[in-house]
Amino acid sequence: MLQKKKKSKKQNSTLLYVDVKNKSIERALSEFKKRVKNSNLLKELRDREFYTKPSVIKRKKRKLRLQKVKSLHSN
């Protein structure tokens, strides 16, 4: 019998790195900062700092959704 393979969710690799070329540490550092900002890594770390109950997460999402709808109707 053939067994079906389970699809596993791959985590995004959170390992960010920058190659330093021509001994330009300042440029590599600014590139690293840009990558961290664009990857939303800091946002995720802040979100995971404390446990939030699923009900609180749902409430926040609902509140944001209602705010977006309200702002669209006001325009």
mmJSON file of the N, C-alpha and C atoms, coordinates in Angstrom:
{"data_MODEL":{"atom_site":{
"group_PDB":["ATOM","ATOM","ATOM","ATOM","ATOM","ATOM","ATOM","ATOM","ATOM","ATOM","ATOM","ATOM","ATOM","ATOM","ATOM","ATOM","ATOM","ATOM","ATOM","ATOM","ATOM","ATOM","ATOM","ATOM","ATOM","ATOM","ATOM","ATOM","ATOM","ATOM","ATOM","ATOM","ATOM","ATOM","ATOM","ATOM","ATOM","ATOM","ATOM","ATOM","ATOM","ATOM","ATOM","ATOM","ATOM","ATOM","ATOM","ATOM","ATOM","ATOM","ATOM","ATOM","ATOM","ATOM","ATOM","ATOM","ATOM","ATOM","ATOM","ATOM","ATOM","ATOM","ATOM","ATOM","ATOM","ATOM","ATOM","ATOM","ATOM","ATOM","ATOM","ATOM","ATOM","ATOM","ATOM","ATOM","ATOM","ATOM","ATOM","ATOM","ATOM","ATOM","ATOM","ATOM","ATOM","ATOM","ATOM","ATOM","ATOM","ATOM","ATOM","ATOM","ATOM","ATOM","ATOM","ATOM","ATOM","ATOM","ATOM","ATOM","ATOM","ATOM","ATOM","ATOM","ATOM","ATOM","ATOM","ATOM","ATOM","ATOM","ATOM","ATOM","ATOM","ATOM","ATOM","ATOM","ATOM","ATOM","ATOM","ATOM","ATOM","ATOM","ATOM","ATOM","ATOM","ATOM","ATOM","ATOM","ATOM","ATOM","ATOM","ATOM","ATOM","ATOM","ATOM","ATOM","ATOM","ATOM","ATOM","ATOM","ATOM","ATOM","ATOM","ATOM","ATOM","ATOM","ATOM","ATOM","ATOM","ATOM","ATOM","ATOM","ATOM","ATOM","ATOM","ATOM","ATOM","ATOM","ATOM","ATOM","ATOM","ATOM","ATOM","ATOM","ATOM","ATOM","ATOM","ATOM","ATOM","ATOM","ATOM","ATOM","ATOM","ATOM","ATOM","ATOM","ATOM","ATOM","ATOM","ATOM","ATOM","ATOM","ATOM","ATOM","ATOM","ATOM","ATOM","ATOM","ATOM","ATOM","ATOM","ATOM","ATOM","ATOM","ATOM","ATOM","ATOM","ATOM","ATOM","ATOM","ATOM","ATOM","ATOM","ATOM","ATOM","ATOM","ATOM","ATOM","ATOM","ATOM","ATOM","ATOM","ATOM","ATOM","ATOM","ATOM","ATOM","ATOM","ATOM","ATOM","ATOM","ATOM","ATOM","ATOM","ATOM"],
"id":[1,2,3,4,5,6,7,8,9,10,11,12,13,14,15,16,17,18,19,20,21,22,23,24,25,26,27,28,29,30,31,32,33,34,35,36,37,38,39,40,41,42,43,44,45,46,47,48,49,50,51,52,53,54,55,56,57,58,59,60,61,62,63,64,65,66,67,68,69,70,71,72,73,74,75,76,77,78,79,80,81,82,83,84,85,86,87,88,89,90,91,92,93,94,95,96,97,98,99,100,101,102,103,104,105,106,107,108,109,110,111,112,113,114,115,116,117,118,119,120,121,122,123,124,125,126,127,128,129,130,131,132,133,134,135,136,137,138,139,140,141,142,143,144,145,146,147,148,149,150,151,152,153,154,155,156,157,158,159,160,161,162,163,164,165,166,167,168,169,170,171,172,173,174,175,176,177,178,179,180,181,182,183,184,185,186,187,188,189,190,191,192,193,194,195,196,197,198,199,200,201,202,203,204,205,206,207,208,209,210,211,212,213,214,215,216,217,218,219,220,221,222,223,224,225],
"type_symbol":["N","C","C","N","C","C","N","C","C","N","C","C","N","C","C","N","C","C","N","C","C","N","C","C","N","C","C","N","C","C","N","C","C","N","C","C","N","C","C","N","C","C","N","C","C","N","C","C","N","C","C","N","C","C","N","C","C","N","C","C","N","C","C","N","C","C","N","C","C","N","C","C","N","C","C","N","C","C","N","C","C","N","C","C","N","C","C","N","C","C","N","C","C","N","C","C","N","C","C","N","C","C","N","C","C","N","C","C","N","C","C","N","C","C","N","C","C","N","C","C","N","C","C","N","C","C","N","C","C","N","C","C","N","C","C","N","C","C","N","C","C","N","C","C","N","C","C","N","C","C","N","C","C","N","C","C","N","C","C","N","C","C","N","C","C","N","C","C","N","C","C","N","C","C","N","C","C","N","C","C","N","C","C","N","C","C","N","C","C","N","C","C","N","C","C","N","C","C","N","C","C","N","C","C","N","C","C","N","C","C","N","C","C","N","C","C","N","C","C","N","C","C","N","C","C"],
"label_atom_id":["N","CA","C","N","CA","C","N","CA","C","N","CA","C","N","CA","C","N","CA","C","N","CA","C","N","CA","C","N","CA","C","N","CA","C","N","CA","C","N","CA","C","N","CA","C","N","CA","C","N","CA","C","N","CA","C","N","CA","C","N","CA","C","N","CA","C","N","CA","C","N","CA","C","N","CA","C","N","CA","C","N","CA","C","N","CA","C","N","CA","C","N","CA","C","N","CA","C","N","CA","C","N","CA","C","N","CA","C","N","CA","C","N","CA","C","N","CA","C","N","CA","C","N","CA","C","N","CA","C","N","CA","C","N","CA","C","N","CA","C","N","CA","C","N","CA","C","N","CA","C","N","CA","C","N","CA","C","N","CA","C","N","CA","C","N","CA","C","N","CA","C","N","CA","C","N","CA","C","N","CA","C","N","CA","C","N","CA","C","N","CA","C","N","CA","C","N","CA","C","N","CA","C","N","CA","C","N","CA","C","N","CA","C","N","CA","C","N","CA","C","N","CA","C","N","CA","C","N","CA","C","N","CA","C","N","CA","C","N","CA","C","N","CA","C","N","CA","C","N","CA","C","N","CA","C","N","CA","C","N","CA","C"],
"label_alt_id":[null,null,null,null,null,null,null,null,null,null,null,null,null,null,null,null,null,null,null,null,null,null,null,null,null,null,null,null,null,null,null,null,null,null,null,null,null,null,null,null,null,null,null,null,null,null,null,null,null,null,null,null,null,null,null,null,null,null,null,null,null,null,null,null,null,null,null,null,null,null,null,null,null,null,null,null,null,null,null,null,null,null,null,null,null,null,null,null,null,null,null,null,null,null,null,null,null,null,null,null,null,null,null,null,null,null,null,null,null,null,null,null,null,null,null,null,null,null,null,null,null,null,null,null,null,null,null,null,null,null,null,null,null,null,null,null,null,null,null,null,null,null,null,null,null,null,null,null,null,null,null,null,null,null,null,null,null,null,null,null,null,null,null,null,null,null,null,null,null,null,null,null,null,null,null,null,null,null,null,null,null,null,null,null,null,null,null,null,null,null,null,null,null,null,null,null,null,null,null,null,null,null,null,null,null,null,null,null,null,null,null,null,null,null,null,null,null,null,null,null,null,null,null,null,null],
"label_comp_id":["MET","MET","MET","LEU","LEU","LEU","GLN","GLN","GLN","LYS","LYS","LYS","LYS","LYS","LYS","LYS","LYS","LYS","LYS","LYS","LYS","SER","SER","SER","LYS","LYS","LYS","LYS","LYS","LYS","GLN","GLN","GLN","ASN","ASN","ASN","SER","SER","SER","THR","THR","THR","LEU","LEU","LEU","LEU","LEU","LEU","TYR","TYR","TYR","VAL","VAL","VAL","ASP","ASP","ASP","VAL","VAL","VAL","LYS","LYS","LYS","ASN","ASN","ASN","LYS","LYS","LYS","SER","SER","SER","ILE","ILE","ILE","GLU","GLU","GLU","ARG","ARG","ARG","ALA","ALA","ALA","LEU","LEU","LEU","SER","SER","SER","GLU","GLU","GLU","PHE","PHE","PHE","LYS","LYS","LYS","LYS","LYS","LYS","ARG","ARG","ARG","VAL","VAL","VAL","LYS","LYS","LYS","ASN","ASN","ASN","SER","SER","SER","ASN","ASN","ASN","LEU","LEU","LEU","LEU","LEU","LEU","LYS","LYS","LYS","GLU","GLU","GLU","LEU","LEU","LEU","ARG","ARG","ARG","ASP","ASP","ASP","ARG","ARG","ARG","GLU","GLU","GLU","PHE","PHE","PHE","TYR","TYR","TYR","THR","THR","THR","LYS","LYS","LYS","PRO","PRO","PRO","SER","SER","SER","VAL","VAL","VAL","ILE","ILE","ILE","LYS","LYS","LYS","ARG","ARG","ARG","LYS","LYS","LYS","LYS","LYS","LYS","ARG","ARG","ARG","LYS","LYS","LYS","LEU","LEU","LEU","ARG","ARG","ARG","LEU","LEU","LEU","GLN","GLN","GLN","LYS","LYS","LYS","VAL","VAL","VAL","LYS","LYS","LYS","SER","SER","SER","LEU","LEU","LEU","HIS","HIS","HIS","SER","SER","SER","ASN","ASN","ASN"],
"label_asym_id":["A","A","A","A","A","A","A","A","A","A","A","A","A","A","A","A","A","A","A","A","A","A","A","A","A","A","A","A","A","A","A","A","A","A","A","A","A","A","A","A","A","A","A","A","A","A","A","A","A","A","A","A","A","A","A","A","A","A","A","A","A","A","A","A","A","A","A","A","A","A","A","A","A","A","A","A","A","A","A","A","A","A","A","A","A","A","A","A","A","A","A","A","A","A","A","A","A","A","A","A","A","A","A","A","A","A","A","A","A","A","A","A","A","A","A","A","A","A","A","A","A","A","A","A","A","A","A","A","A","A","A","A","A","A","A","A","A","A","A","A","A","A","A","A","A","A","A","A","A","A","A","A","A","A","A","A","A","A","A","A","A","A","A","A","A","A","A","A","A","A","A","A","A","A","A","A","A","A","A","A","A","A","A","A","A","A","A","A","A","A","A","A","A","A","A","A","A","A","A","A","A","A","A","A","A","A","A","A","A","A","A","A","A","A","A","A","A","A","A","A","A","A","A","A","A"],
"label_entity_id":["1","1","1","1","1","1","1","1","1","1","1","1","1","1","1","1","1","1","1","1","1","1","1","1","1","1","1","1","1","1","1","1","1","1","1","1","1","1","1","1","1","1","1","1","1","1","1","1","1","1","1","1","1","1","1","1","1","1","1","1","1","1","1","1","1","1","1","1","1","1","1","1","1","1","1","1","1","1","1","1","1","1","1","1","1","1","1","1","1","1","1","1","1","1","1","1","1","1","1","1","1","1","1","1","1","1","1","1","1","1","1","1","1","1","1","1","1","1","1","1","1","1","1","1","1","1","1","1","1","1","1","1","1","1","1","1","1","1","1","1","1","1","1","1","1","1","1","1","1","1","1","1","1","1","1","1","1","1","1","1","1","1","1","1","1","1","1","1","1","1","1","1","1","1","1","1","1","1","1","1","1","1","1","1","1","1","1","1","1","1","1","1","1","1","1","1","1","1","1","1","1","1","1","1","1","1","1","1","1","1","1","1","1","1","1","1","1","1","1","1","1","1","1","1","1"],
"label_seq_id":[1,1,1,2,2,2,3,3,3,4,4,4,5,5,5,6,6,6,7,7,7,8,8,8,9,9,9,10,10,10,11,11,11,12,12,12,13,13,13,14,14,14,15,15,15,16,16,16,17,17,17,18,18,18,19,19,19,20,20,20,21,21,21,22,22,22,23,23,23,24,24,24,25,25,25,26,26,26,27,27,27,28,28,28,29,29,29,30,30,30,31,31,31,32,32,32,33,33,33,34,34,34,35,35,35,36,36,36,37,37,37,38,38,38,39,39,39,40,40,40,41,41,41,42,42,42,43,43,43,44,44,44,45,45,45,46,46,46,47,47,47,48,48,48,49,49,49,50,50,50,51,51,51,52,52,52,53,53,53,54,54,54,55,55,55,56,56,56,57,57,57,58,58,58,59,59,59,60,60,60,61,61,61,62,62,62,63,63,63,64,64,64,65,65,65,66,66,66,67,67,67,68,68,68,69,69,69,70,70,70,71,71,71,72,72,72,73,73,73,74,74,74,75,75,75],
"pdbx_PDB_ins_code":[null,null,null,null,null,null,null,null,null,null,null,null,null,null,null,null,null,null,null,null,null,null,null,null,null,null,null,null,null,null,null,null,null,null,null,null,null,null,null,null,null,null,null,null,null,null,null,null,null,null,null,null,null,null,null,null,null,null,null,null,null,null,null,null,null,null,null,null,null,null,null,null,null,null,null,null,null,null,null,null,null,null,null,null,null,null,null,null,null,null,null,null,null,null,null,null,null,null,null,null,null,null,null,null,null,null,null,null,null,null,null,null,null,null,null,null,null,null,null,null,null,null,null,null,null,null,null,null,null,null,null,null,null,null,null,null,null,null,null,null,null,null,null,null,null,null,null,null,null,null,null,null,null,null,null,null,null,null,null,null,null,null,null,null,null,null,null,null,null,null,null,null,null,null,null,null,null,null,null,null,null,null,null,null,null,null,null,null,null,null,null,null,null,null,null,null,null,null,null,null,null,null,null,null,null,null,null,null,null,null,null,null,null,null,null,null,null,null,null,null,null,null,null,null,null],
"Cartn_x":[0.822,0.0,0.87,0.371,1.069,0.59,1.537,1.183,1.265,0.298,0.3,1.246,1.999,2.891,2.098,2.315,1.65,2.378,1.594,2.187,2.582,3.81,4.265,4.531,4.148,4.378,5.842,6.492,7.878,7.901,8.705,8.846,9.767,9.463,10.379,11.675,12.768,14.028,14.226,14.38,14.548,16.005,16.844,18.261,18.559,18.894,19.234,20.742,21.304,22.742,23.055,24.195,24.655,26.132,26.516,27.928,28.628,29.767,30.559,31.542,31.404,32.276,33.16,34.393,35.358,35.514,35.361,35.516,34.648,33.484,32.568,31.531,31.892,31.027,29.799,29.967,28.856,27.757,28.173,27.197,26.497,27.266,26.683,25.707,26.057,25.181,23.873,23.967,22.739,21.886,22.51,21.775,21.08,21.786,21.204,19.994,20.117,19.001,17.795,18.055,16.973,16.283,17.06,16.466,15.641,16.127,15.384,14.063,14.106,12.894,11.892,12.364,11.471,10.924,11.611,11.152,10.145,9.882,8.96,9.388,10.661,11.182,10.959,11.216,11.051,9.588,8.699,7.265,6.838,7.319,6.977,7.534,8.755,9.341,8.547,8.107,7.295,5.961,5.382,4.098,4.238,5.349,5.552,6.147,6.419,7.041,6.156,4.854,3.906,2.813,2.26,1.188,-0.097,-0.767,-2.082,-3.099,-4.187,-5.216,-5.82,-6.271,-6.882,-8.079,-8.838,-10.0,-9.567,-8.456,-7.95,-7.46,-6.824,-6.343,-7.531,-8.589,-9.789,-10.405,-10.453,-11.029,-10.231,-8.901,-8.058,-8.252,-8.303,-8.499,-9.843,-10.871,-12.214,-12.248,-11.583,-11.551,-10.845,-9.722,-9.013,-9.849,-10.523,-11.371,-12.491,-13.118,-14.192,-13.669,-12.468,-11.872,-11.615,-11.138,-10.884,-12.177,-13.21,-14.501,-15.05,-14.93,-15.428,-14.686,-13.369,-12.587,-12.907,-13.23,-13.598,-14.932,-15.875,-17.192,-17.162,-16.241,-16.182,-15.597,-14.871,-14.278,-15.266],
"Cartn_y":[-1.186,0.0,1.256,2.252,3.519,4.372,4.921,5.799,7.24,8.009,9.415,10.17,11.051,11.873,13.041,13.293,14.424,15.697,16.689,17.981,18.646,19.027,19.7,21.162,21.997,23.421,23.713,24.306,24.69,26.07,26.201,27.499,28.354,29.634,30.541,30.558,30.483,30.501,31.892,31.958,33.244,33.642,32.84,33.135,34.153,35.354,36.405,36.604,36.733,36.967,37.888,38.536,39.454,39.169,39.07,38.886,40.237,40.273,41.5,41.486,42.467,42.546,43.777,43.635,44.737,45.374,44.576,45.034,46.243,46.322,47.429,46.998,47.143,46.705,47.609,48.909,49.846,49.506,49.205,48.862,47.544,46.574,45.278,45.432,46.276,46.501,47.165,48.154,48.809,47.843,46.986,45.975,44.99,44.598,43.683,44.318,45.571,46.28,46.346,46.582,46.651,45.301,44.237,42.892,42.532,42.898,42.616,43.375,44.633,45.449,44.896,44.484,43.979,42.59,41.831,40.475,40.431,41.562,41.644,40.755,40.511,39.663,40.3,41.588,42.267,42.309,42.496,42.506,41.163,40.094,38.757,38.498,38.963,38.784,39.533,40.75,41.508,40.821,40.267,39.578,38.324,37.658,36.408,36.601,37.843,38.108,37.63,37.862,37.438,36.609,35.685,34.852,35.664,35.589,36.212,35.129,35.175,34.162,34.299,33.187,33.238,34.185,34.28,35.172,36.639,36.976,38.346,38.644,37.67,37.833,38.046,37.259,37.408,38.788,39.256,40.572,41.676,41.568,42.579,42.581,41.387,41.29,41.874,41.573,42.082,43.604,44.129,45.578,46.26,45.693,46.257,46.182,45.076,44.902,45.948,46.158,47.147,48.558,48.851,50.161,50.389,49.354,49.481,49.731,48.977,49.145,50.549,51.002,52.31,53.416,53.257,54.27,54.261,53.1,53.05,53.709,53.551,54.148,55.66,56.155,57.579,58.35,57.671,58.357,58.565],
"Cartn_z":[0.0,0.0,0.0,-0.675,-0.697,0.458,1.163,2.262,1.791,2.209,1.847,2.776,2.194,3.0,3.568,4.815,5.441,5.058,4.743,4.432,5.733,5.814,7.022,6.697,7.617,7.428,7.73,6.79,7.006,7.639,8.649,9.278,8.436,8.418,7.741,8.527,7.821,8.535,9.118,10.402,11.066,11.126,10.543,10.539,9.444,9.856,8.909,8.931,7.764,7.699,6.537,6.643,5.603,5.374,4.127,3.8,3.844,4.526,4.605,3.448,2.583,1.417,1.53,1.128,1.125,2.506,3.542,4.926,5.263,4.63,4.875,5.91,7.159,8.247,8.365,8.131,8.249,7.241,6.023,4.984,5.317,5.806,6.164,7.325,8.276,9.426,9.002,8.116,7.662,6.842,6.052,5.289,6.231,7.299,8.283,8.961,9.348,9.985,9.053,7.772,6.793,6.666,6.644,6.518,7.737,8.924,10.155,10.14,9.719,9.677,8.676,7.51,6.471,6.782,7.605,7.895,9.04,9.684,10.829,11.985,12.103,13.171,14.537,14.655,15.942,16.369,15.403,15.718,16.279,15.652,16.116,17.516,17.767,19.098,20.158,19.824,20.782,21.024,19.975,20.121,20.975,20.87,21.609,22.996,23.353,24.647,25.8,25.667,26.681,26.015,26.744,26.217,26.146,25.021,24.901,24.574,25.286,25.098,23.707,23.146,21.816,21.742,22.819,22.805,22.689,23.312,23.238,21.819,21.204,19.826,18.884,19.077,18.246,18.424,19.68,19.947,19.257,19.322,18.68,17.167,16.575,15.132,14.734,15.524,15.229,15.33,16.355,16.547,15.377,14.929,13.787,12.51,12.337,11.158,11.145,12.299,12.388,12.14,12.625,12.39,10.906,10.218,8.779,8.019,8.363,7.698,7.967,9.18,9.55,8.792,8.657,7.954,6.454,5.893,4.484,4.216,5.154,4.99,5.197,6.001,6.263,5.087,4.208,3.044,1.993],
"occupancy":[1.0,1.0,1.0,1.0,1.0,1.0,1.0,1.0,1.0,1.0,1.0,1.0,1.0,1.0,1.0,1.0,1.0,1.0,1.0,1.0,1.0,1.0,1.0,1.0,1.0,1.0,1.0,1.0,1.0,1.0,1.0,1.0,1.0,1.0,1.0,1.0,1.0,1.0,1.0,1.0,1.0,1.0,1.0,1.0,1.0,1.0,1.0,1.0,1.0,1.0,1.0,1.0,1.0,1.0,1.0,1.0,1.0,1.0,1.0,1.0,1.0,1.0,1.0,1.0,1.0,1.0,1.0,1.0,1.0,1.0,1.0,1.0,1.0,1.0,1.0,1.0,1.0,1.0,1.0,1.0,1.0,1.0,1.0,1.0,1.0,1.0,1.0,1.0,1.0,1.0,1.0,1.0,1.0,1.0,1.0,1.0,1.0,1.0,1.0,1.0,1.0,1.0,1.0,1.0,1.0,1.0,1.0,1.0,1.0,1.0,1.0,1.0,1.0,1.0,1.0,1.0,1.0,1.0,1.0,1.0,1.0,1.0,1.0,1.0,1.0,1.0,1.0,1.0,1.0,1.0,1.0,1.0,1.0,1.0,1.0,1.0,1.0,1.0,1.0,1.0,1.0,1.0,1.0,1.0,1.0,1.0,1.0,1.0,1.0,1.0,1.0,1.0,1.0,1.0,1.0,1.0,1.0,1.0,1.0,1.0,1.0,1.0,1.0,1.0,1.0,1.0,1.0,1.0,1.0,1.0,1.0,1.0,1.0,1.0,1.0,1.0,1.0,1.0,1.0,1.0,1.0,1.0,1.0,1.0,1.0,1.0,1.0,1.0,1.0,1.0,1.0,1.0,1.0,1.0,1.0,1.0,1.0,1.0,1.0,1.0,1.0,1.0,1.0,1.0,1.0,1.0,1.0,1.0,1.0,1.0,1.0,1.0,1.0,1.0,1.0,1.0,1.0,1.0,1.0,1.0,1.0,1.0,1.0,1.0,1.0],
"B_iso_or_equiv":[0.0,0.0,0.0,0.0,0.0,0.0,0.0,0.0,0.0,0.0,0.0,0.0,0.0,0.0,0.0,0.0,0.0,0.0,0.0,0.0,0.0,0.0,0.0,0.0,0.0,0.0,0.0,0.0,0.0,0.0,0.0,0.0,0.0,0.0,0.0,0.0,0.0,0.0,0.0,0.0,0.0,0.0,0.0,0.0,0.0,0.0,0.0,0.0,0.0,0.0,0.0,0.0,0.0,0.0,0.0,0.0,0.0,0.0,0.0,0.0,0.0,0.0,0.0,0.0,0.0,0.0,0.0,0.0,0.0,0.0,0.0,0.0,0.0,0.0,0.0,0.0,0.0,0.0,0.0,0.0,0.0,0.0,0.0,0.0,0.0,0.0,0.0,0.0,0.0,0.0,0.0,0.0,0.0,0.0,0.0,0.0,0.0,0.0,0.0,0.0,0.0,0.0,0.0,0.0,0.0,0.0,0.0,0.0,0.0,0.0,0.0,0.0,0.0,0.0,0.0,0.0,0.0,0.0,0.0,0.0,0.0,0.0,0.0,0.0,0.0,0.0,0.0,0.0,0.0,0.0,0.0,0.0,0.0,0.0,0.0,0.0,0.0,0.0,0.0,0.0,0.0,0.0,0.0,0.0,0.0,0.0,0.0,0.0,0.0,0.0,0.0,0.0,0.0,0.0,0.0,0.0,0.0,0.0,0.0,0.0,0.0,0.0,0.0,0.0,0.0,0.0,0.0,0.0,0.0,0.0,0.0,0.0,0.0,0.0,0.0,0.0,0.0,0.0,0.0,0.0,0.0,0.0,0.0,0.0,0.0,0.0,0.0,0.0,0.0,0.0,0.0,0.0,0.0,0.0,0.0,0.0,0.0,0.0,0.0,0.0,0.0,0.0,0.0,0.0,0.0,0.0,0.0,0.0,0.0,0.0,0.0,0.0,0.0,0.0,0.0,0.0,0.0,0.0,0.0,0.0,0.0,0.0,0.0,0.0,0.0],
"pdbx_formal_charge":[null,null,null,null,null,null,null,null,null,null,null,null,null,null,null,null,null,null,null,null,null,null,null,null,null,null,null,null,null,null,null,null,null,null,null,null,null,null,null,null,null,null,null,null,null,null,null,null,null,null,null,null,null,null,null,null,null,null,null,null,null,null,null,null,null,null,null,null,null,null,null,null,null,null,null,null,null,null,null,null,null,null,null,null,null,null,null,null,null,null,null,null,null,null,null,null,null,null,null,null,null,null,null,null,null,null,null,null,null,null,null,null,null,null,null,null,null,null,null,null,null,null,null,null,null,null,null,null,null,null,null,null,null,null,null,null,null,null,null,null,null,null,null,null,null,null,null,null,null,null,null,null,null,null,null,null,null,null,null,null,null,null,null,null,null,null,null,null,null,null,null,null,null,null,null,null,null,null,null,null,null,null,null,null,null,null,null,null,null,null,null,null,null,null,null,null,null,null,null,null,null,null,null,null,null,null,null,null,null,null,null,null,null,null,null,null,null,null,null,null,null,null,null,null,null],
"auth_seq_id":[1,1,1,2,2,2,3,3,3,4,4,4,5,5,5,6,6,6,7,7,7,8,8,8,9,9,9,10,10,10,11,11,11,12,12,12,13,13,13,14,14,14,15,15,15,16,16,16,17,17,17,18,18,18,19,19,19,20,20,20,21,21,21,22,22,22,23,23,23,24,24,24,25,25,25,26,26,26,27,27,27,28,28,28,29,29,29,30,30,30,31,31,31,32,32,32,33,33,33,34,34,34,35,35,35,36,36,36,37,37,37,38,38,38,39,39,39,40,40,40,41,41,41,42,42,42,43,43,43,44,44,44,45,45,45,46,46,46,47,47,47,48,48,48,49,49,49,50,50,50,51,51,51,52,52,52,53,53,53,54,54,54,55,55,55,56,56,56,57,57,57,58,58,58,59,59,59,60,60,60,61,61,61,62,62,62,63,63,63,64,64,64,65,65,65,66,66,66,67,67,67,68,68,68,69,69,69,70,70,70,71,71,71,72,72,72,73,73,73,74,74,74,75,75,75],
"auth_comp_id":["MET","MET","MET","LEU","LEU","LEU","GLN","GLN","GLN","LYS","LYS","LYS","LYS","LYS","LYS","LYS","LYS","LYS","LYS","LYS","LYS","SER","SER","SER","LYS","LYS","LYS","LYS","LYS","LYS","GLN","GLN","GLN","ASN","ASN","ASN","SER","SER","SER","THR","THR","THR","LEU","LEU","LEU","LEU","LEU","LEU","TYR","TYR","TYR","VAL","VAL","VAL","ASP","ASP","ASP","VAL","VAL","VAL","LYS","LYS","LYS","ASN","ASN","ASN","LYS","LYS","LYS","SER","SER","SER","ILE","ILE","ILE","GLU","GLU","GLU","ARG","ARG","ARG","ALA","ALA","ALA","LEU","LEU","LEU","SER","SER","SER","GLU","GLU","GLU","PHE","PHE","PHE","LYS","LYS","LYS","LYS","LYS","LYS","ARG","ARG","ARG","VAL","VAL","VAL","LYS","LYS","LYS","ASN","ASN","ASN","SER","SER","SER","ASN","ASN","ASN","LEU","LEU","LEU","LEU","LEU","LEU","LYS","LYS","LYS","GLU","GLU","GLU","LEU","LEU","LEU","ARG","ARG","ARG","ASP","ASP","ASP","ARG","ARG","ARG","GLU","GLU","GLU","PHE","PHE","PHE","TYR","TYR","TYR","THR","THR","THR","LYS","LYS","LYS","PRO","PRO","PRO","SER","SER","SER","VAL","VAL","VAL","ILE","ILE","ILE","LYS","LYS","LYS","ARG","ARG","ARG","LYS","LYS","LYS","LYS","LYS","LYS","ARG","ARG","ARG","LYS","LYS","LYS","LEU","LEU","LEU","ARG","ARG","ARG","LEU","LEU","LEU","GLN","GLN","GLN","LYS","LYS","LYS","VAL","VAL","VAL","LYS","LYS","LYS","SER","SER","SER","LEU","LEU","LEU","HIS","HIS","HIS","SER","SER","SER","ASN","ASN","ASN"],
"auth_asym_id":["A","A","A","A","A","A","A","A","A","A","A","A","A","A","A","A","A","A","A","A","A","A","A","A","A","A","A","A","A","A","A","A","A","A","A","A","A","A","A","A","A","A","A","A","A","A","A","A","A","A","A","A","A","A","A","A","A","A","A","A","A","A","A","A","A","A","A","A","A","A","A","A","A","A","A","A","A","A","A","A","A","A","A","A","A","A","A","A","A","A","A","A","A","A","A","A","A","A","A","A","A","A","A","A","A","A","A","A","A","A","A","A","A","A","A","A","A","A","A","A","A","A","A","A","A","A","A","A","A","A","A","A","A","A","A","A","A","A","A","A","A","A","A","A","A","A","A","A","A","A","A","A","A","A","A","A","A","A","A","A","A","A","A","A","A","A","A","A","A","A","A","A","A","A","A","A","A","A","A","A","A","A","A","A","A","A","A","A","A","A","A","A","A","A","A","A","A","A","A","A","A","A","A","A","A","A","A","A","A","A","A","A","A","A","A","A","A","A","A","A","A","A","A","A","A"],
"auth_atom_id":["N","CA","C","N","CA","C","N","CA","C","N","CA","C","N","CA","C","N","CA","C","N","CA","C","N","CA","C","N","CA","C","N","CA","C","N","CA","C","N","CA","C","N","CA","C","N","CA","C","N","CA","C","N","CA","C","N","CA","C","N","CA","C","N","CA","C","N","CA","C","N","CA","C","N","CA","C","N","CA","C","N","CA","C","N","CA","C","N","CA","C","N","CA","C","N","CA","C","N","CA","C","N","CA","C","N","CA","C","N","CA","C","N","CA","C","N","CA","C","N","CA","C","N","CA","C","N","CA","C","N","CA","C","N","CA","C","N","CA","C","N","CA","C","N","CA","C","N","CA","C","N","CA","C","N","CA","C","N","CA","C","N","CA","C","N","CA","C","N","CA","C","N","CA","C","N","CA","C","N","CA","C","N","CA","C","N","CA","C","N","CA","C","N","CA","C","N","CA","C","N","CA","C","N","CA","C","N","CA","C","N","CA","C","N","CA","C","N","CA","C","N","CA","C","N","CA","C","N","CA","C","N","CA","C","N","CA","C","N","CA","C","N","CA","C","N","CA","C","N","CA","C","N","CA","C","N","CA","C","N","CA","C"],
"pdbx_PDB_model_num":[1,1,1,1,1,1,1,1,1,1,1,1,1,1,1,1,1,1,1,1,1,1,1,1,1,1,1,1,1,1,1,1,1,1,1,1,1,1,1,1,1,1,1,1,1,1,1,1,1,1,1,1,1,1,1,1,1,1,1,1,1,1,1,1,1,1,1,1,1,1,1,1,1,1,1,1,1,1,1,1,1,1,1,1,1,1,1,1,1,1,1,1,1,1,1,1,1,1,1,1,1,1,1,1,1,1,1,1,1,1,1,1,1,1,1,1,1,1,1,1,1,1,1,1,1,1,1,1,1,1,1,1,1,1,1,1,1,1,1,1,1,1,1,1,1,1,1,1,1,1,1,1,1,1,1,1,1,1,1,1,1,1,1,1,1,1,1,1,1,1,1,1,1,1,1,1,1,1,1,1,1,1,1,1,1,1,1,1,1,1,1,1,1,1,1,1,1,1,1,1,1,1,1,1,1,1,1,1,1,1,1,1,1,1,1,1,1,1,1,1,1,1,1,1,1]
}}}
